[in-house]
Amino acid sequence: IAFTEEQMKLINMIDNSVHRGSHLTKKIMEFGKKNSNKKQRLNLSEFLVHELDLLKSLIPQKVAHGLEIQRENILITADPGTISEIMLNLCVNSVHAMLPGGGLLTISLRYVTECDDHACEACPLYREASRN
């Protein structure tokens, strides 16, 4: 069967959508398996890169996105499912706040050894401790 150029474009769009849907389904299944509430050592830098793959499928084209990692190999002890859920909630809420016009979603990870004044003032634990 011979297809016109327009038909081939539509077929390619459908094929790409099917592959994206399949990839998203696999990622959602992985997310469900992670939600075991078991803490483990986790390289947060690598984890966020991996999680952004899932999030890309959920972010509309009107919202540009990026990942800024200041330092590789930031190790934490945490439940991967909980971290995934936190990332998903933060990103979905941020995207909803940007619609309908769109915007820029930047996920930043930096290693902090000492609190700067701005970060500490925003932290409820710091505010409570400084009152005592």
MOVENWO-V803662 format. One line per field, one symbol per residue. ss: DSSP state (H for helix, E for strand, L for the rest). phi: phi as a letter, one per 20 degrees, with the letter a starting at -180 (. if undefined). psi: psi as a letter, one per 40 degrees, with the letter a starting at -180 (. if undefined). A space follows every 50 residues. Layout:
ss->???
phi->???
psi->???
This chain:
ss->LLLLHHHHHHHHHHHHHHHHHHHHHHHHHHHHHHLLLLEEEEEHHHHHHH HHHHHHLLLLLLEEEEEEELLLLLEEEEEHHHHHHHHHHHHHHHHHHHLL LLEEEEEEELLLLLLLHHHHHHLHHHHHHHHL
phi->.edffffffffffffffffffffffffffffffffdldfbfbefffffff ffgffgfeefffdfbbcddfbfleecdaegfffffffffffffffffeee forcddedccedecfegffffeeffffffffe
psi->hhiiddddddddddddddddddddddddddddddgefhiihhhddddddd dddddddehidehiiihhhdhifhhihihddddddddddddddddddeie daahhhhhhihhdihidddddehdddddded.
